[in-house]
C-alpha cells in the first residue's frame, strides 16, 4: 500500500472483500449533449472509441460483453470476480425501467459482484437515485461523474452543457444516499494554463465535494474532435504537457486535495491510431512508477497542503 497517496486497488479490495476487475460495457446509451436535449456535437474533446475495448459492441448483449470480458481476464486470474463498468456515453440516460433492466442483467452474470456507472451530473433524476440506493444495499455500487473541470468558463468553452453547481448538487445527492461517488477530471484543458490559480482552485473545489474516488487524466487530443480542430486554429489556447511536467502537476494537485479521496488513475492512454498529437508511449503502471519516484524525491504526499473546509 502506498503511504504517499490513497490508492484505489487496496481500497477496492477492502470494500469488496476479494480481488475484482472492471469489465467495460457499451450498453447502447447516447448523451443529451449529442441528441439535442442539452446540446449537439458533444463535449469538444469527446470520442468514446478512446476507451472502449474491442468486445464493447452494441450488437452484443450486456451479458455477452461481460462473458467475453471475463474470458479475457480469467485466463490470467481464474478466481477473479468482476464489476460491470457501464462506461460508454451517459449510462443513466434512459427510462428508469430500461436502466433497471440493463443494470440487473449485468448483475445476473456469474461472478459479477457489482456495477460502476459512468454518467453526467445533469442526468441523475431523483427516482433513479432512489433505485440506486436500494441496489446499493444488495451489491457493490459506484456512480462516477464526469466533472472534467470545476470552472464554469472552462465548462462552457468545452461545450460541456452544464455548470459546476449542477455537478455539486448531483454528487451531494448521491453521497447523501450512501452511494459511493466518484469523479473524473481532466488536467490541461484549453485556457486553463492562463487562468490564475486554476490548479489550486480546482483542488479546493474537488476537496469540498463529498467524493470517495477520483480519476485524474491528462488532456489528449483525439482525431476528428472539435478540440483537435481548435488546437490547429488556436494553439495558443493549449499547453500540452510533457510527461515530466505532468508528473509534477499531478503531484502539485495531490498535495492540495483531501487525503481521504481515493485516487484511481493519473493518466489515460488512448489508442495511438486515434491521437491527433502523439502520446507519451508510457503504460499506466510505468507512469505510476514515475509518480511514486517523484513523490519520494519531493518528500511529499496527498493532502500535505490541503486546507479544505
C-alpha positions in Angstrom: 0.0 0.0 0.0 1.3 3.4 -1.0 1.8 5.8 2.0 2.0 8.9 -0.1 -1.4 8.8 -1.7 -4.6 6.8 -1.2 -4.6 4.0 -3.8 -7.6 2.5 -5.5 -6.6 -1.1 -5.5 -6.3 -1.7 -1.8 -9.4 0.4 -1.1 -11.4 -1.6 -3.6 -10.1 -4.9 -2.1 -11.2 -3.8 1.4 -14.6 -2.7 0.1 -15.5 -5.8 -1.9 -13.5 -8.3 0.1 -12.0 -10.1 -2.9 -9.9 -9.4 -6.0 -12.1 -7.7 -8.6 -11.6 -6.5 -12.2 -13.8 -3.9 -14.1 -15.2 -5.0 -17.4 -16.3 -2.2 -19.6 -19.7 -2.3 -21.3 -21.3 -0.4 -24.1 -24.9 -0.7 -23.3 -26.1 1.5 -26.2 -26.6 4.7 -24.4 -26.3 8.1 -26.1 -25.8 11.5 -24.5 -28.1 14.6 -24.0 -25.2 16.7 -25.2 -25.3 14.9 -28.6 -29.0 14.3 -29.3 -30.1 17.9 -28.9 -31.7 17.7 -25.4 -28.8 19.7 -23.9 -26.7 20.4 -27.0 -25.4 18.9 -30.2 -21.9 17.8 -31.1 -21.0 16.7 -27.6 -18.1 17.9 -25.5 -15.3 19.2 -27.7 -12.8 16.5 -26.5 -15.1 13.5 -26.8 -14.7 10.4 -28.8 -15.9 7.3 -26.9 -13.8 5.0 -29.1 -10.8 6.0 -27.0 -11.8 3.8 -24.1 -14.0 1.0 -25.4 -12.3 -2.4 -25.7 -13.0 -4.5 -28.8 -15.6 -6.6 -27.2 -17.7 -3.5 -26.3 -20.2 -3.6 -29.3 -23.8 -2.6 -29.0 -24.7 -5.5 -31.3 -23.8 -7.8 -28.3 -26.0 -8.1 -25.3 -24.7 -6.8 -21.9 -24.3 -10.4 -20.8 -22.3 -11.4 -23.9 -20.0 -8.4 -23.4 -19.4 -9.4 -19.8 -18.8 -13.0 -20.7 -16.2 -12.1 -23.3 -14.6 -9.7 -20.9 -14.5 -12.5 -18.2 -12.9 -14.9 -20.8 -10.2 -12.3 -21.5 -9.2 -11.8 -17.8 -9.9 -15.3 -16.4 -7.0 -16.8 -18.4 -4.6 -15.0 -16.1 -6.8 -14.7 -13.0 -9.2 -17.7 -12.8 -10.6 -16.8 -9.3 -11.3 -13.2 -10.2 -14.6 -11.5 -9.5 -15.9 -8.7 -11.7 -17.5 -5.2 -11.7 -19.7 -4.3 -14.7 -18.5 -0.9 -15.8 -21.2 1.0 -17.7 -18.7 3.4 -19.4 -19.6 4.5 -22.9 -21.5 7.8 -23.1 -24.1 8.6 -20.4 -25.2 5.5 -18.6 -28.2 6.9 -16.7 -29.7 8.5 -19.8 -32.8 6.3 -20.4 -36.1 5.4 -18.7 -36.0 4.0 -15.2 -37.4 0.7 -16.4 -34.8 0.4 -19.2 -32.0 1.3 -16.7 -33.2 -1.3 -14.2 -33.2 -4.0 -16.9 -29.7 -3.2 -18.0 -28.2 -3.0 -14.6 -29.9 -6.1 -13.4 -28.9 -8.1 -16.5 -25.3 -7.2 -15.7 -25.7 -8.3 -12.0 -27.2 -11.6 -13.1 -24.0 -12.7 -14.8 -22.0 -15.2 -12.8 -19.1 -13.7 -10.8 -20.3 -10.1 -11.4 -20.4 -8.7 -7.8 -21.2 -5.1 -8.5 -21.5 -2.2 -11.0 -19.8 1.1 -11.8 -22.0 3.6 -13.6 -20.3 6.5 -15.5 -22.6 9.4 -16.2 -23.1 13.2 -16.3 -24.2 15.3 -13.4 -27.2 16.6 -15.3 -28.5 13.0 -15.8 -29.3 11.7 -12.4 -33.1 12.1 -11.6 -34.2 11.5 -8.1 -36.3 8.3 -8.8 -33.1 6.8 -10.3 -31.1 7.8 -7.2 -33.7 6.2 -5.0 -33.5 3.0 -7.0 -29.7 3.0 -6.9 -29.8 3.5 -3.1 -31.8 0.2 -2.9 -29.4 -1.5 -5.3 -26.5 -0.3 -3.2 -27.8 -2.4 -0.3 -27.5 -5.6 -2.5 -24.1 -5.2 -4.2 -21.1 -3.0 -4.7 -22.1 0.1 -6.5 -20.2 3.3 -7.6 -21.6 6.2 -9.5 -18.8 8.0 -11.4 -19.5 11.6 -12.6 -17.7 13.4 -15.3 -16.7 16.6 -13.6 -13.9 17.5 -16.1 -13.5 21.0 -14.6 -14.9 23.0 -11.7 -14.6 26.3 -13.6 -17.7 27.4 -15.4 -15.8 29.3 -18.0 -13.9 26.1 -19.0 -17.1 24.0 -18.9 -18.7 26.4 -21.3 -15.7 26.5 -23.6 -15.6 22.7 -23.9 -19.4 22.6 -24.6 -20.0 20.5 -21.5 -23.7 21.5 -21.3 -23.9 22.0 -17.5 -22.2 24.2 -14.8 -20.3 23.3 -11.7 -23.4 23.9 -9.5 -25.0 21.0 -11.3 -22.0 18.8 -10.5 -22.0 19.8 -6.9 -25.7 19.1 -6.5 -25.6 15.6 -8.2 -22.6 14.5 -6.2 -24.1 15.6 -2.9 -27.4 13.9 -3.6 -25.6 10.7 -4.5 -23.4 10.8 -1.4 -26.4 11.6 0.8 -28.0 8.3 -0.2 -24.9 6.4 0.9 -23.8 5.6 -2.6 -20.0 5.5 -3.3 -19.4 8.5 -5.5 -16.5 9.0 -7.9 -15.4 11.9 -10.2 -13.3 12.4 -13.2 -11.3 15.5 -14.1 -9.0 16.4 -17.0 -5.8 18.4 -16.4 -4.7 20.6 -19.3 -8.0 21.6 -20.8 -7.7 24.6 -23.1 -7.3 28.0 -21.5 -6.7 26.6 -18.0 -3.0 27.5 -18.3 -3.9 31.2 -18.4 -6.4 31.2 -15.5 -4.7 32.4 -12.3 -4.6 29.8 -9.5 -6.6 27.3 -11.7 -5.0 24.2 -10.2 -5.3 25.3 -6.6 -8.9 26.4 -7.1 -9.7 23.1 -8.8 -8.2 21.2 -5.9 -10.1 23.2 -3.3 -13.5 22.7 -5.1 -12.8 19.0 -5.6 -11.8 18.6 -2.0 -15.0 20.3 -0.9 -17.1 17.7 -2.8 -18.1 14.5 -0.9 -16.2 12.3 -3.3 -15.0 8.8 -2.5 -12.8 8.3 -5.6 -11.2 10.5 -8.3 -9.7 9.8 -11.7 -7.2 12.4 -12.9 -6.4 12.3 -16.7 -4.2 14.4 -18.9 -5.7 16.1 -21.9 -5.4 14.1 -25.1 -6.3 15.5 -28.5 -8.3 12.9 -30.4 -8.7 12.9 -34.2 -11.9 14.2 -35.5 -12.9 16.1 -32.4 -13.8 19.8 -32.1 -10.9 20.2 -29.7 -8.4 18.9 -32.2 -9.7 21.4 -34.7 -9.4 24.1 -32.0 -5.7 23.2 -31.5 -5.0 23.7 -35.2 -6.8 27.0 -35.3 -5.8 28.4 -31.8 -2.7 26.6 -30.5 -2.2 29.4 -28.0 -5.3 28.0 -26.1 -3.3 25.0 -25.1 -0.4 23.9 -23.0 0.3 20.2 -23.8 2.3 18.6 -21.1 5.5 16.7 -21.5 5.5 13.7 -19.1 7.9 15.2 -16.6 5.7 18.4 -16.5 2.5 16.5 -16.0 4.0 14.3 -13.2 4.8 17.5 -11.2 1.4 18.9 -12.0 -0.3 15.7 -10.7 1.8 15.9 -7.5 1.0 19.6 -7.0 -2.6 18.6 -7.3 -2.3 15.6 -4.9 -0.7 17.9 -2.3 -3.8 20.1 -2.4 -6.6 17.5 -2.2 -8.2 15.8 0.8 -6.1 12.8 1.9 -9.3 10.7 2.2 -10.1 10.8 -1.6 -9.1 7.6 -3.3 -7.1 8.2 -6.4 -8.0 5.7 -9.1 -5.9 6.9 -12.0 -3.4 9.6 -13.0 -3.4 9.2 -16.8 -5.5 7.9 -19.7 -3.9 6.1 -22.7 -5.9 6.3 -25.9 -5.0 4.2 -28.9 -2.3 5.8 -30.9 -4.3 5.5 -34.0 -6.9 7.9 -32.6 -4.5 10.6 -31.3 -4.1 13.8 -33.2 -0.9 14.5 -31.2 1.4 11.6 -30.4 1.1 10.2 -27.0 3.8 9.6 -24.4 4.4 5.9 -25.0 4.0 5.1 -21.3 1.8 2.4 -19.9 -0.3 3.2 -16.9 1.9 1.2 -14.5 5.1 2.9 -15.9 3.6 6.4 -15.2 2.5 5.4 -11.7 6.1 4.3 -11.0 7.4 7.7 -12.1 4.8 9.4 -9.9 5.9 7.3 -6.9 9.5 8.1 -7.6 8.9 11.8 -7.9 6.8 11.8 -4.7 9.8 10.3 -2.9 12.2 12.8 -4.4 9.9 15.7 -3.3 9.2 14.0 0.0 5.6 14.9 -0.2 2.2 13.2 -0.1 -1.6 13.6 -0.8 -3.2 16.3 1.3 0.0 17.9 2.6 -1.1 21.4 1.6 -4.9 20.8 1.8 -6.9 23.4 3.5 -10.4 22.2 2.6 -13.2 23.2 4.8 
